[in-house]
């Protein structure tokens, strides 16, 4: 159903990341699988109707969250919009679909004081290459707020130790420059030298690598973050994105301008950054409740 053509469009015209393209493809394959159920009679894309999509939504809501359903519906909207552009269909059957409402949730963070204490303590990270690499992963995610995919894609020459900055390639291939603190700069210098001394066969220019010197992959970063956050947090969510949330919330709590945080995070618009103000309000409420005699 024109899936391959759409995937090429995402890869070459939209220039989406491999992770994003994979998510689109997975969503569409799930939808096509649903259309192949015995009770469905769809043989061509032009036969897909609003009712088919609505039925899929109901089917999905039994197993997945409203947020996931919304993402999948957004995939269908973009897919059918592409088919209209290509002249395959004349109307978008997903345009009338109303996405399920999502209950707003505050970003999950860890206490930055505990995180700092862990990073500054001895004995948590080993002094060998894997331990230094693990510490660098935590320091970069907490110290810069970059995304998981951005971390995996970092190259050694994206690090400017002289200026104390890193160059990050974010969503929509948009570059941004992020300052790094002195401790992170020194750790990067030590890590790069240690990595070189390991004499890995492939000698990759990718910054973060495995114990064997191959390119780091998302699951490895997840495992590293989960391992060390378990030392300081009992919350269920211990993902790299928690450190991104912690970075932004820490800046806001210390008076950073919201627009500056937006630029550091690489958000396309301010509304995506404003979610962190809710965390700060909750923190103020907590302080007020603890400190005010009338609270």
N, C-alpha and C positions, 0 to 999 in steps of 0.2 A: 504493500500500500504506500509506495513512494517513500518508504523509510530511509533507504540508502541515499536518495536524492536530498532529503531533508538533513541527514547527518552531514553530508558533504557541505551543505549550505552553512551549517553551524560551525564546521571546522574551518572552511576557507573564506567565507564571506563575513560571518560574525566573529570568527577567530576566538571562539570560546575555548576554555581550557579543556584538556582531556577528561578531567573529573566531571565538569559540567556536561560535556557531550555524552559521557557515559550515563549520567543521570537522566538526561532527556531520552536516550535510547531505551533505557530500562523502563521508564514510565510508559513509553509508547508500546513496547513489546508486551507489557502487562495489559494494556488496553486492548491490543489486538488479540491477545489470548482470551480475554473476556468476550470479545466479539465472536470467538470461535466456539463458545459454549453451545450445547445442543439447541437451546431455545433461541439463539440468535440466527438471523438469516442474512447477514451482511456479506456480500461478495465483492463489493467495490466501495472505495472511499466515499464516493458521492451518495451512497445509500445511508451513511451514518447520520443519525438525527440527534436532536436534543435529548430525546427519550433514552437513546442508547447511553449517552454520557451521564444522564441523571441516574440511570440504573447502575452504572459502574460506580458512581459516587456512593450510592446506598450500599452496594456490595463492599466497597472499600471501608466504609465507616464501621463495619463489623470488626475489623482487625487493626486498622491504623488510626493515627491521630488526625484531627482536623487540619493541623498544619501540613501534614504529609499529603492529605487529600488536596489541599489548596495548591501545593506545588505541582501535583500531577495534573490538575485542571489547568494551571498556567501553561504547562507543557502542551496540552491539547490546543489551547487557544493559539499558541505560537505556531504549532504544526498546521492547523487549519488556515491560519492567516497566510502562511507560506504557500499552501496549496491554492489559495485564492489568487495569490500573486502569480503563480505558475499557470493559472487558468484551468486547473483540475476540477475545482468546484466553484460555485457562484455565490455561496453564502457560508458563513462560519457557524456551524451548529453548536459551538462552545460559547458563542458570544452572549447567549441568554442565560447561561448557567450561573447561578448564584453560589459563590463559595461559602462553605460553612464558617460560622463565626469562630474565632480563636480567642480563648481566654488569655488575656495579657499576663505574661509571666515576667517577673524581674530577672535580669541576667544573674546567673549563678556566679559567685565570686568566692575566693578564699581570702582569709585575713592576710593583708600584705605584711603585717608585722611578723606573723608566723612564717610566711614565705621568706622574708628577709633573714630571719633567724636561721632557718634551715640552710639557706644558701651561704651564710657566713660561718656556719658551724663546721668543725672538723670532724671527720669520720663518716659523714653522710655520703660523700662522693669519693670514690677511690682515685688515686693519683695516676692511674694508668690511662691509656687512650679511651676505653669505653666509659670510665668514670668522668673523665674530662669532657668527653662528648656529651654525656648525659647532663652534666651541669650546664654546659653551654646551651643545650636545647631549652632548659628551664629559664636560664638567664635571658636568652633572646626573646622567648615568647612573653615573659613578664616585663622585660625591659624595653620592648619595642611595640608590643601589641600586634605583631603581624599574624596573618592567618597560617594555618597548617600548610596549605599548598604553597604559600609564599616562602615559608621556611624551607620546605623540601626543594624548592626551585632556586634557592640562593647559591650563587657562585662565589668563589674566593675573591674574584676581582670586583664583586659588588660591595666588598668591605673596604672602606677607606680609613685605615688606622690613623693616618696623618690628620684628617679633618674630624675624625670621630663620628662617622656617619655610615649608614648602609643604604644601598639602592635596592628598592623592592619593586618587583613587577607584580602589580595587583590585578584585580578584575578588569576586564575589558582592555587588557594590555596597557594599563595606565601605570606609569612609573612614579614613584615618590621617594623622597630622601628623608630618612629618619635618623635623628641624632642618637648616639649611644653614650651611656655613662662611662666614667673612667674604669670602673671595675670590669664592665663588659668588654671594653677595649683591650684591657690587659689579658683577660681570659681568652679573647679571640686570638691575640698575638701568640699566647702560649699554646692554644689548641692547634693553630695552623702549623707551628713549628713541630709540635708533637706528631701531627698527622704526616708531615713530610718525613719525619724520622722513622715512621713505621714502614716506609719503602713498599707501599702497596703496589702490586703488579700493574694495575691500570692507571694509577696516578691521576685520578679524577680531579677536575677543577670544581666539582660540586662541593659546597662547604661542608654539609653534614653527610657523613658516610657511615656505613655499617662497620662492624668489627673487622670485616674482611676488605674494607675499602671500596665496596660497591655503593651505588647511589642509595641514599636513605629512602624509605617508602613510608606512606602515611601510618600504616599499622605500627611500625617501629616507634614513631614519634608518640603515638597514642600510648603504647606500652611504657615508654619512658616517663611520660607525664603521670600516668596512673600510678606507677610504682612510687614516685617521690611525693606526689600529693597525698598518697595514703598515709604518709608519715605525719601529716599536719591537719588532715581533714577527714571527717567521717561521712561527709555528704556523698550521695550516690554518684553525682556527676563529677568526673575528674578528667575532663578532656582538655586538649590544647586550647579550645575556645574559652574555657574557664579562665585561663591566664590572660587571654585577650580582654575579657570582661574585667578582670582584676586590674589590668593596666589602665584601662579607661576610667574605671571607678576611682582608682587611687589618684589619678590626675585631677579628676573633677572635685574630689574631696579636699584636695590641697589648693583649690582655687584656679585651676587651669581654665582658660577660655574654651567654651564649647566648640567654637569654630576651629580652634587649633587642634583639639582632640579629633574632630572630624577629618582634618587633613592628615593627621598622624595615622588614623585608622584606615584611611583610603575610602571613606564612605562617599557615595555619589551625592547624597543630599543630607541636610542637617537632621531630618526626621529620624533617620537611622541612628544618629548619635544621641538624640534626646532621650532615648530609653534609659540611659545611664543617670539622668537626673532623678529618676524615680528611686534608684538605689540611694542617692545622696539624701533625698527627702526622708526615706525610711531611716537612714542613719541619724538625721537630725531629730526625728521623732523619738528614737531610742535614747539619744542623749538627753533630750528634754524630759522624757519619762523618768530617767534615772536621777536627774539633777534638780528638777523644779519641785518645790514643796507642794504645789497644788496639782502636780501630775498624778 
